[in-house]
Amino acid sequence: AKQENQWELDSKAAKDGEDEKKKSIAIVSGVVAAVLSIAYLAAVVALESRGPLQPPPPEALQSTVPLHGAAALVAMLPQ
């Protein structure tokens, strides 16, 4: 039983515009993926090279503390 080589059959077959379009879309999407991955790697390297994170100053935390209970009701009252 002779086995057919699909690669040879495909290369001998007539190529139409749809195959070329699919091939170009695959190449373009591969290039886009490579560019995005290199940009992500560069961003990670840039962010990691800044050194350890410093805690924010205490003044920055005052506005983010959630209000609970009576303090929330007082804060909602018109001035």
Protein Blocks (a to p, Z undefined) as FASTA:
>chain_A
ZZddfklmmmmpccdfklmmmmmmmmmmmmmmmmmmmmmmmmmmmmmmnopaddddfklm
mmmpccehjlmmmmmpcZZ
